């Protein structure tokens, strides 16, 4: 799998080709060192458990043998929570997508170590991948602690916008969950407002939720808690 070079500015060209207005980048390209085990896992396992963004099947259930209802996990970080969720529910397939190769490598290494058969990975832009999926093809979409873009002038770069939420709702099967989490108060308000305005979704609570017992704490979340930041979950169901 090849990784596209970094664009000159904070935009990436969409799949529609030349002449189309570039889409605003919704993530920070992170640069960090990769451990030997993660590097080995990338080279050995990416050809087996990886999927190219441009050839992902319209129904991600087809990535698993036997076929499994699929959840799209956006930005799994170093994969701790992904591995815990996959181990707790082997009847659900998880497709983890990120641009952070050290994290993808760590996730692959963990999946091999734990003997998990229900994890697949994709190195790429989640929004572009979602454009290739069929309506109703996902049982869940998770975006836990996406880049907050805290400066007001950068809020347009946040992932959780009306267009994203509408597309997510279209991809969910009835009863499927759009599960968001953040520890940034004004981003939490934006998440709740945007999801509440989407007619295809219904809130599973009166407003925000505390982290449910079945959602593992992420490494990012743990560090935020130690720094005094409280997290909230926003969980909406496809009607």
C-alpha positions in Angstrom: 0.0 0.0 0.0 1.3 3.4 -0.9 0.6 6.6 1.1 -0.1 9.8 -0.8 2.4 12.6 -0.3 1.4 15.6 1.8 -0.4 18.3 -0.1 1.0 21.8 -0.1 -1.8 23.3 1.9 -4.4 22.0 4.4 -6.7 20.6 1.6 -6.8 17.3 -0.2 -8.2 16.8 -3.7 -11.4 14.8 -3.8 -11.9 11.8 -5.9 -13.9 13.8 -8.5 -10.7 15.0 -10.2 -9.4 18.3 -11.6 -11.7 21.3 -11.6 -13.5 20.3 -8.4 -13.2 22.6 -5.4 -10.7 21.0 -3.0 -12.1 19.6 0.2 -10.9 21.0 3.5 -8.7 18.7 5.4 -10.4 17.5 8.6 -7.3 15.9 10.3 -3.8 16.8 11.3 -1.2 14.6 9.5 0.8 13.3 12.5 4.4 12.4 12.4 5.7 10.0 15.0 8.2 7.2 15.4 7.1 3.7 14.7 8.2 0.8 17.0 9.9 -2.3 15.5 6.9 -4.5 16.2 4.5 -2.0 14.6 6.7 -1.7 11.6 7.0 -5.5 11.2 3.2 -5.8 11.5 2.7 -3.2 8.8 4.9 -5.1 6.4 3.6 -8.5 7.2 -0.1 -8.0 7.9 -1.1 -4.9 5.8 -1.3 -7.1 2.6 -3.5 -9.6 4.5 -5.7 -7.4 6.7 -5.4 -4.1 4.9 -7.7 -2.6 2.3 -6.9 0.1 -0.2 -9.2 3.1 0.1 -9.9 3.1 -3.7 -11.0 -0.6 -3.8 -12.9 -1.0 -0.5 -16.1 -3.0 -1.3 -19.4 -1.1 -1.2 -20.5 -3.5 1.5 -17.7 -3.8 4.1 -19.2 -7.0 5.4 -17.5 -8.6 2.4 -14.1 -8.0 3.9 -14.7 -10.7 6.5 -15.0 -14.5 6.0 -17.6 -15.4 7.1 -19.3 -12.1 6.5 -19.9 -9.9 9.5 -21.9 -6.8 10.2 -19.3 -4.0 9.9 -18.5 -0.9 12.0 -16.4 1.9 10.6 -14.0 3.2 13.2 -12.5 6.6 12.3 -9.2 7.5 13.9 -8.4 4.5 16.2 -5.2 6.1 17.5 -2.9 3.4 18.8 -5.7 0.9 18.6 -6.2 0.0 22.3 -10.0 0.6 22.3 -10.4 -1.0 18.9 -8.7 -4.2 20.1 -10.8 -4.3 23.3 -14.1 -3.8 21.3 -13.1 -6.4 18.7 -12.2 -9.0 21.4 -15.4 -8.3 23.3 -17.6 -8.7 20.2 -16.1 -11.2 17.7 -19.5 -11.3 15.8 -18.9 -7.7 14.6 -16.3 -6.7 12.1 -14.3 -3.5 12.7 -12.9 -1.5 9.8 -10.4 1.0 11.3 -9.3 3.9 9.1 -6.6 6.4 9.9 -3.7 8.3 8.3 -1.4 7.5 11.2 0.7 4.6 10.2 2.4 4.0 13.6 -1.1 3.6 15.1 -2.2 1.2 12.3 0.9 -0.8 12.8 0.3 -1.1 16.5 -3.3 -2.1 15.9 -2.2 -4.8 13.5 0.4 -6.1 15.9 -2.2 -6.2 18.7 -4.8 -8.0 16.5 -2.2 -10.7 15.6 -1.1 -11.1 19.2 -4.7 -11.4 20.4 -5.7 -13.7 17.6 -8.5 -11.4 16.3 -10.1 -12.2 13.0 -12.6 -9.4 13.0 -10.3 -6.4 12.4 -9.4 -4.8 9.0 -7.5 -1.6 8.5 -7.4 1.1 5.9 -4.8 3.9 5.6 -6.6 6.9 4.1 -9.2 9.6 4.5 -12.4 8.4 6.1 -14.6 10.8 4.3 -13.3 9.7 0.9 -13.8 6.0 1.9 -17.3 6.7 3.1 -18.2 8.1 -0.4 -17.5 4.6 -1.8 -19.8 2.7 0.6 -23.4 1.6 -0.1 -26.3 3.1 1.9 -27.3 0.9 4.8 -24.0 -1.1 4.7 -22.8 -0.3 8.2 -24.0 -1.3 11.6 -22.1 1.5 13.3 -19.8 4.4 12.8 -17.4 5.5 15.6 -15.4 8.7 15.8 -13.9 9.0 19.2 -12.0 12.2 19.9 -11.5 13.5 16.4 -9.2 16.4 15.9 -10.8 19.3 17.8 -9.4 22.2 15.7 -9.9 24.4 18.8 -9.3 27.8 17.2 -12.5 29.4 16.0 -11.1 30.1 12.5 -10.4 26.4 12.1 -13.9 25.1 13.2 -14.8 24.6 9.5 -12.1 21.8 9.5 -13.8 19.7 12.1 -15.0 16.3 11.0 -18.5 16.5 12.6 -20.3 18.8 10.2 -23.9 18.5 8.7 -22.6 16.9 5.4 -20.6 14.3 7.3 -23.4 13.4 9.7 -25.9 13.1 6.8 -23.6 10.8 4.9 -23.0 8.8 8.0 -26.7 8.4 8.6 -27.2 7.2 5.0 -24.6 4.5 5.5 -26.1 3.2 8.7 -28.6 0.3 8.6 -31.8 0.9 10.7 -30.8 0.7 14.4 -27.2 1.4 13.6 -25.3 3.8 15.9 -23.3 6.9 15.2 -21.1 7.1 18.3 -19.1 10.2 18.9 -16.9 11.3 21.9 -14.9 14.4 22.8 -13.4 16.2 25.8 -13.8 19.6 24.2 -17.0 21.3 25.5 -17.7 23.5 22.5 -17.1 20.6 20.1 -19.4 18.4 22.1 -22.1 21.1 21.7 -21.5 21.1 18.0 -21.7 17.4 17.8 -25.0 17.3 19.6 -26.5 20.2 17.6 -25.5 18.8 14.2 -26.7 15.3 15.0 -30.0 16.5 16.4 -30.6 18.4 13.2 -30.3 15.2 11.1 -33.8 13.8 10.5 -32.4 10.2 9.8 -31.1 10.0 13.4 -32.5 9.9 16.9 -30.7 10.6 20.1 -30.3 7.6 22.4 -30.3 9.9 25.5 -31.8 13.3 26.4 -28.5 15.0 25.5 -24.9 14.0 26.3 -24.0 10.7 27.9 -21.2 9.6 30.2 -19.0 7.0 28.7 -21.0 3.7 28.6 -19.4 0.8 30.4 -19.0 -1.1 27.1 -16.9 1.6 25.5 -13.2 1.2 26.5 -11.3 4.3 27.6 -8.9 5.4 24.9 -5.3 6.5 25.6 -6.1 10.0 24.5 -9.1 10.1 26.8 -7.0 8.9 29.7 -4.4 11.6 29.2 -7.1 14.2 28.9 -8.7 13.0 32.2 -5.3 13.3 33.9 -5.1 16.8 32.6 -8.6 17.6 34.1 -10.7 17.3 30.9 -13.9 15.4 31.2 -15.2 13.5 28.2 -18.8 13.1 26.9 -20.4 10.7 24.4 -22.9 11.6 21.8 -24.8 8.5 20.5 -27.5 8.6 17.8 -29.4 5.8 16.3 -30.5 5.4 12.6 -34.3 5.5 12.5 
